[in-house]
């Protein structure tokens, strides 16, 4: 897919990032991962991020990354575009991007580099190096240690034609407004805060109507219903789902750091799409917390 075609694809519709399936021993389980993608694809997401944050990219070995992307590309070919996560130190991220391109992914989601703080010049050099390592369209994820400003993104926009997307996981409204006003339509803009539905109204007002949904992993129809209600100005449905599902969901998610991933895997298990446990240092929900989530799902008639 040409980077500009990917940009157009990402400029509308709902996005999501499938969990990565592990067996009881914590090893990648390709058979159920393929079944998961086959189940999710018909619900109508514009694109899927394989081996993204909710896909536990940060815990995968290089060999596992290749296996995950290969299964995703083969399973979703002709159905939905696959963007592969790539992150870590600059040369490691470059290698992941090249491998994803070799395996047939349609784009790259550039996740934050690992641990060390860096100034704007260093961040620009990092993103530019990864963009130069691939012909695929790249979406940069502003989150954690990677906090690019408007001027830095303007430099990257000039230097990297294949940098076609900006995903925000910070929630700094002043920064988001400055980026949106400075870069105009140069990028496709994506909301990327955990449980993005809660922020969808605010981001739509900023000119960022597209976001990625975690709950699409286990209540895909509810996720699509919320997206269409938000896009269509159906405030009654938006507010009902916020009150009866998303805000109670946040109350469970916020009980422990890392639960933004763990609660999604718990939800998948509860609807009969078990993806196995999370890997350390993440921890799974307790039985009591899983029961709370189960009640939320049943109340929506979504199981």
Number of C-alpha atoms within 10 A of each C-alpha: 14 12 19 18 12 23 23 12 14 23 18 18 18 24 23 24 25 28 29 27 26 19 15 12 9 13 14 20 18 19 10 18 23 19 12 23 21 15 13 21 18 11 14 15 23 20 24 23 25 32 28 24 21 24 21 19 23 18 16 17 10 14 8 17 22 19 15 25 24 19 18 30 24 14 19 18 14 8 15 20 24 27 30 33 29 32 24 17 15 20 14 15 24 23 18 25 29 19 20 27 20 12 18 19 25 24 29 31 25 30 26 23 22 14 11 8 12 14 11 15 10 12 22 19 14 20 27 19 16 25 26 16 17 21 19 26 24 30 28 24 24 21 18 14 16 27 20 22 16 18 14 16 23 14 12 18 18 10 14 18 16 23 30 25 26 24 24 23 18 18 15 9 12 9 16 20 14 14 21 20 13 14 14 12 10 17 22 23 28 28 26 26 20 19 20 20 26 16 15 24 17 13 23 16 9 14 15 21 21 25 28 27 24 26 25 22 24 27 20 22 16 18 23 20 14 23 23 16 17 20 18 9 12 13 14 11 15 21 15 12 20 16 12 13 17 18 15 14 19 16 9 17 22 12 12 13 11 16 20 20 21 21 25 26 29 27 23 21 17 18 16 10 19 19 24 23 22 29 17 9 7 17 16 21 22 10 10 9 16 18 14 14 23 17 12 19 20 12 12 13 10 13 15
